[in-house]
Amino acid sequence: MGNALDASARALWLMVRNDGGWWTASQLTHYWRPTFAQVEILAYLEALRKGGFLERLGTSYAVTPDCKPLPGLFLLSKSTPATTTAQALK
């Protein structure tokens, strides 16, 4: 995958953003099979998290209002199903 966020990372981010909620690597691997192996999904998720584009809670990832949008894209409104980590812990 490399260090740059490529079109595959962008597609993964868009899917998580658009569908909302919290996703595990296993769930995403099942969704993206056979395009990506789980190790690739995990690498993309961690790269997106480290860049501030995803939030992680345990083993789950989401695009929350606290995240940054990818360049040229936007976050969905705050009425989306994804919640902040603090809200998910309640």
MILO-539413 format. One record per residue: x, y, z of N, C-alpha, C in turn; residue number from 1; residue in three letters. Coordinates in nm, 2 decimals, decimal comma. Layout:
+--------+--------+--------+--------+--------+--------+--------+--------+--------+-------+------+
:    n_X :    n_Y :    n_Z :   ca_X :   ca_Y :   ca_Z :    c_X :    c_Y :    c_Z : nutor : doba :
+--------+--------+--------+--------+--------+--------+--------+--------+--------+-------+------+
:      X :      Y :      Z :      X :      Y :      Z :      X :      Y :      Z :   NUM :  ala :
...
+--------+--------+--------+--------+--------+--------+--------+--------+--------+-------+------+
END
This chain:
+--------+--------+--------+--------+--------+--------+--------+--------+--------+-------+------+
:    n_X :    n_Y :    n_Z :   ca_X :   ca_Y :   ca_Z :    c_X :    c_Y :    c_Z : nutor : doba :
+--------+--------+--------+--------+--------+--------+--------+--------+--------+-------+------+
:   0,08 :  -0,12 :   0,00 :   0,00 :   0,00 :   0,00 :   0,09 :   0,12 :   0,00 :     1 :  met :
:   0,20 :   0,13 :   0,07 :   0,28 :   0,25 :   0,08 :   0,22 :   0,34 :   0,18 :     2 :  gly :
:   0,29 :   0,46 :   0,19 :   0,25 :   0,55 :   0,29 :   0,14 :   0,65 :   0,25 :     3 :  asn :
:   0,13 :   0,67 :   0,12 :   0,03 :   0,76 :   0,07 :  -0,11 :   0,70 :   0,08 :     4 :  ala :
:  -0,21 :   0,79 :   0,10 :  -0,35 :   0,74 :   0,09 :  -0,39 :   0,74 :  -0,06 :     5 :  leu :
:  -0,40 :   0,62 :  -0,11 :  -0,43 :   0,61 :  -0,25 :  -0,58 :   0,60 :  -0,28 :     6 :  asp :
:  -0,62 :   0,57 :  -0,40 :  -0,76 :   0,56 :  -0,44 :  -0,83 :   0,45 :  -0,36 :     7 :  ala :
:  -0,76 :   0,34 :  -0,32 :  -0,82 :   0,23 :  -0,25 :  -0,86 :   0,28 :  -0,11 :     8 :  ser :
:  -0,77 :   0,35 :  -0,04 :  -0,79 :   0,41 :   0,09 :  -0,91 :   0,51 :   0,08 :     9 :  ala :
:  -0,92 :   0,58 :  -0,02 :  -1,03 :   0,68 :  -0,04 :  -1,16 :   0,61 :  -0,06 :    10 :  arg :
:  -1,16 :   0,50 :  -0,13 :  -1,28 :   0,42 :  -0,15 :  -1,33 :   0,36 :  -0,02 :    11 :  ala :
:  -1,24 :   0,31 :   0,06 :  -1,27 :   0,25 :   0,19 :  -1,32 :   0,36 :   0,28 :    12 :  leu :
:  -1,26 :   0,48 :   0,29 :  -1,31 :   0,59 :   0,37 :  -1,45 :   0,63 :   0,33 :    13 :  trp :
:  -1,47 :   0,64 :   0,20 :  -1,60 :   0,68 :   0,15 :  -1,71 :   0,58 :   0,19 :    14 :  leu :
:  -1,68 :   0,45 :   0,18 :  -1,78 :   0,35 :   0,22 :  -1,81 :   0,36 :   0,37 :    15 :  met :
:  -1,71 :   0,38 :   0,46 :  -1,73 :   0,39 :   0,60 :  -1,81 :   0,52 :   0,63 :    16 :  val :
:  -1,77 :   0,63 :   0,57 :  -1,84 :   0,75 :   0,59 :  -1,99 :   0,74 :   0,54 :    17 :  arg :
:  -2,01 :   0,69 :   0,42 :  -2,14 :   0,69 :   0,37 :  -2,24 :   0,59 :   0,44 :    18 :  asn :
:  -2,18 :   0,48 :   0,48 :  -2,27 :   0,38 :   0,55 :  -2,28 :   0,41 :   0,70 :    19 :  asp :
:  -2,19 :   0,49 :   0,75 :  -2,20 :   0,53 :   0,89 :  -2,17 :   0,41 :   0,99 :    20 :  gly :
:  -2,17 :   0,44 :   1,11 :  -2,15 :   0,34 :   1,22 :  -2,01 :   0,30 :   1,23 :    21 :  gly :
:  -1,99 :   0,20 :   1,32 :  -1,86 :   0,15 :   1,35 :  -1,83 :   0,02 :   1,28 :    22 :  trp :
:  -1,72 :   0,00 :   1,22 :  -1,68 :  -0,11 :   1,14 :  -1,55 :  -0,18 :   1,19 :    23 :  trp :
:  -1,55 :  -0,31 :   1,20 :  -1,43 :  -0,38 :   1,23 :  -1,36 :  -0,42 :   1,10 :    24 :  thr :
:  -1,23 :  -0,45 :   1,11 :  -1,16 :  -0,50 :   0,99 :  -1,22 :  -0,62 :   0,93 :    25 :  ala :
:  -1,27 :  -0,71 :   1,02 :  -1,33 :  -0,83 :   0,97 :  -1,46 :  -0,80 :   0,89 :    26 :  ser :
:  -1,54 :  -0,71 :   0,94 :  -1,66 :  -0,67 :   0,86 :  -1,62 :  -0,61 :   0,73 :    27 :  gln :
:  -1,53 :  -0,52 :   0,73 :  -1,49 :  -0,46 :   0,60 :  -1,42 :  -0,56 :   0,51 :    28 :  leu :
:  -1,35 :  -0,65 :   0,56 :  -1,28 :  -0,76 :   0,48 :  -1,39 :  -0,84 :   0,41 :    29 :  thr :
:  -1,50 :  -0,87 :   0,48 :  -1,61 :  -0,95 :   0,42 :  -1,67 :  -0,87 :   0,31 :    30 :  his :
:  -1,69 :  -0,74 :   0,33 :  -1,76 :  -0,65 :   0,24 :  -1,67 :  -0,64 :   0,11 :    31 :  tyr :
:  -1,54 :  -0,62 :   0,13 :  -1,45 :  -0,59 :   0,02 :  -1,39 :  -0,72 :  -0,05 :    32 :  trp :
:  -1,42 :  -0,84 :   0,00 :  -1,37 :  -0,96 :  -0,06 :  -1,41 :  -0,97 :  -0,20 :    33 :  arg :
:  -1,33 :  -1,01 :  -0,29 :  -1,19 :  -1,05 :  -0,29 :  -1,09 :  -0,94 :  -0,32 :    34 :  pro :
:  -1,14 :  -0,81 :  -0,32 :  -1,05 :  -0,70 :  -0,35 :  -0,93 :  -0,68 :  -0,26 :    35 :  thr :
:  -0,96 :  -0,69 :  -0,13 :  -0,85 :  -0,67 :  -0,03 :  -0,85 :  -0,79 :   0,07 :    36 :  phe :
:  -0,73 :  -0,82 :   0,11 :  -0,71 :  -0,91 :   0,22 :  -0,72 :  -0,83 :   0,35 :    37 :  ala :
:  -0,75 :  -0,90 :   0,47 :  -0,77 :  -0,83 :   0,59 :  -0,64 :  -0,75 :   0,63 :    38 :  gln :
:  -0,53 :  -0,80 :   0,60 :  -0,40 :  -0,73 :   0,64 :  -0,40 :  -0,59 :   0,56 :    39 :  val :
:  -0,45 :  -0,59 :   0,44 :  -0,45 :  -0,47 :   0,36 :  -0,56 :  -0,37 :   0,42 :    40 :  glu :
:  -0,67 :  -0,42 :   0,46 :  -0,78 :  -0,34 :   0,52 :  -0,72 :  -0,28 :   0,65 :    41 :  ile :
:  -0,66 :  -0,36 :   0,73 :  -0,60 :  -0,31 :   0,86 :  -0,50 :  -0,20 :   0,83 :    42 :  leu :
:  -0,42 :  -0,22 :   0,73 :  -0,32 :  -0,11 :   0,70 :  -0,38 :   0,02 :   0,65 :    43 :  ala :
:  -0,49 :   0,01 :   0,57 :  -0,56 :   0,13 :   0,53 :  -0,63 :   0,19 :   0,65 :    44 :  tyr :
:  -0,69 :   0,11 :   0,73 :  -0,76 :   0,17 :   0,85 :  -0,67 :   0,25 :   0,94 :    45 :  leu :
:  -0,55 :   0,19 :   0,96 :  -0,46 :   0,25 :   1,05 :  -0,40 :   0,38 :   0,99 :    46 :  glu :
:  -0,37 :   0,37 :   0,86 :  -0,32 :   0,49 :   0,79 :  -0,42 :   0,60 :   0,80 :    47 :  ala :
:  -0,55 :   0,57 :   0,77 :  -0,65 :   0,67 :   0,78 :  -0,67 :   0,72 :   0,92 :    48 :  leu :
:  -0,66 :   0,63 :   1,02 :  -0,67 :   0,68 :   1,16 :  -0,55 :   0,77 :   1,20 :    49 :  arg :
:  -0,43 :   0,73 :   1,16 :  -0,32 :   0,81 :   1,19 :  -0,32 :   0,95 :   1,13 :    50 :  lys :
:  -0,39 :   0,96 :   1,02 :  -0,40 :   1,09 :   0,95 :  -0,52 :   1,17 :   1,01 :    51 :  gly :
:  -0,60 :   1,11 :   1,10 :  -0,71 :   1,18 :   1,16 :  -0,84 :   1,17 :   1,08 :    52 :  gly :
:  -0,84 :   1,08 :   0,98 :  -0,96 :   1,07 :   0,89 :  -1,06 :   0,96 :   0,95 :    53 :  phe :
:  -1,01 :   0,88 :   1,04 :  -1,10 :   0,78 :   1,10 :  -1,07 :   0,78 :   1,25 :    54 :  leu :
:  -1,17 :   0,74 :   1,33 :  -1,15 :   0,72 :   1,47 :  -1,16 :   0,58 :   1,50 :    55 :  glu :
:  -1,08 :   0,53 :   1,60 :  -1,08 :   0,39 :   1,64 :  -1,14 :   0,38 :   1,79 :    56 :  arg :
:  -1,22 :   0,28 :   1,81 :  -1,27 :   0,25 :   1,94 :  -1,26 :   0,10 :   1,95 :    57 :  leu :
:  -1,16 :   0,05 :   2,03 :  -1,13 :  -0,09 :   2,04 :  -1,08 :  -0,14 :   1,91 :    58 :  gly :
:  -1,15 :  -0,23 :   1,85 :  -1,12 :  -0,28 :   1,72 :  -1,21 :  -0,23 :   1,61 :    59 :  thr :
:  -1,29 :  -0,13 :   1,64 :  -1,38 :  -0,07 :   1,54 :  -1,34 :   0,07 :   1,50 :    60 :  ser :
:  -1,38 :   0,10 :   1,37 :  -1,34 :   0,23 :   1,31 :  -1,46 :   0,30 :   1,26 :    61 :  tyr :
:  -1,46 :   0,43 :   1,27 :  -1,58 :   0,51 :   1,21 :  -1,53 :   0,65 :   1,17 :    62 :  ala :
:  -1,60 :   0,71 :   1,08 :  -1,58 :   0,85 :   1,05 :  -1,68 :   0,92 :   1,14 :    63 :  val :
:  -1,63 :   1,00 :   1,23 :  -1,71 :   1,07 :   1,33 :  -1,70 :   1,22 :   1,30 :    64 :  thr :
:  -1,78 :   1,30 :   1,37 :  -1,77 :   1,45 :   1,35 :  -1,63 :   1,50 :   1,39 :    65 :  pro :
:  -1,56 :   1,43 :   1,47 :  -1,42 :   1,47 :   1,52 :  -1,32 :   1,44 :   1,41 :    66 :  asp :
:  -1,35 :   1,37 :   1,31 :  -1,25 :   1,33 :   1,20 :  -1,23 :   1,44 :   1,10 :    67 :  cys :
:  -1,12 :   1,44 :   1,03 :  -1,10 :   1,53 :   0,92 :  -1,15 :   1,46 :   0,79 :    68 :  lys :
:  -1,20 :   1,54 :   0,70 :  -1,24 :   1,48 :   0,57 :  -1,11 :   1,46 :   0,49 :    69 :  pro :
:  -1,12 :   1,37 :   0,40 :  -1,01 :   1,35 :   0,30 :  -1,01 :   1,47 :   0,21 :    70 :  leu :
:  -0,89 :   1,51 :   0,16 :  -0,89 :   1,63 :   0,07 :  -0,99 :   1,62 :  -0,04 :    71 :  pro :
:  -1,06 :   1,73 :  -0,06 :  -1,16 :   1,73 :  -0,17 :  -1,29 :   1,67 :  -0,14 :    72 :  gly :
:  -1,30 :   1,62 :  -0,01 :  -1,43 :   1,55 :   0,03 :  -1,48 :   1,63 :   0,15 :    73 :  leu :
:  -1,59 :   1,58 :   0,21 :  -1,65 :   1,64 :   0,32 :  -1,71 :   1,54 :   0,42 :    74 :  phe :
:  -1,73 :   1,57 :   0,54 :  -1,79 :   1,49 :   0,64 :  -1,94 :   1,50 :   0,61 :    75 :  leu :
:  -2,02 :   1,40 :   0,65 :  -2,16 :   1,41 :   0,64 :  -2,21 :   1,49 :   0,76 :    76 :  leu :
:  -2,34 :   1,53 :   0,76 :  -2,39 :   1,61 :   0,87 :  -2,38 :   1,54 :   1,00 :    77 :  ser :
:  -2,39 :   1,61 :   1,11 :  -2,38 :   1,55 :   1,24 :  -2,50 :   1,46 :   1,27 :    78 :  lys :
:  -2,60 :   1,45 :   1,18 :  -2,71 :   1,36 :   1,21 :  -2,69 :   1,22 :   1,16 :    79 :  ser :
:  -2,57 :   1,20 :   1,11 :  -2,54 :   1,06 :   1,06 :  -2,52 :   0,97 :   1,18 :    80 :  thr :
:  -2,53 :   0,83 :   1,15 :  -2,53 :   0,74 :   1,26 :  -2,40 :   0,72 :   1,33 :    81 :  pro :
:  -2,29 :   0,76 :   1,27 :  -2,16 :   0,75 :   1,34 :  -2,16 :   0,85 :   1,46 :    82 :  ala :
:  -2,10 :   0,81 :   1,57 :  -2,09 :   0,89 :   1,69 :  -1,95 :   0,91 :   1,72 :    83 :  thr :
:  -1,93 :   1,00 :   1,81 :  -1,79 :   1,02 :   1,87 :  -1,76 :   0,91 :   1,96 :    84 :  thr :
:  -1,63 :   0,89 :   1,99 :  -1,59 :   0,79 :   2,08 :  -1,66 :   0,81 :   2,22 :    85 :  thr :
:  -1,67 :   0,93 :   2,27 :  -1,74 :   0,95 :   2,40 :  -1,88 :   0,91 :   2,40 :    86 :  ala :
:  -1,95 :   0,93 :   2,29 :  -2,09 :   0,89 :   2,28 :  -2,10 :   0,74 :   2,27 :    87 :  gln :
:  -2,01 :   0,68 :   2,20 :  -2,02 :   0,53 :   2,19 :  -1,99 :   0,46 :   2,32 :    88 :  ala :
:  -1,91 :   0,52 :   2,40 :  -1,88 :   0,46 :   2,53 :  -1,99 :   0,47 :   2,63 :    89 :  leu :
:  -2,09 :   0,55 :   2,61 :  -2,20 :   0,57 :   2,71 :  -2,29 :   0,45 :   2,71 :    90 :  lys :
+--------+--------+--------+--------+--------+--------+--------+--------+--------+-------+------+
END
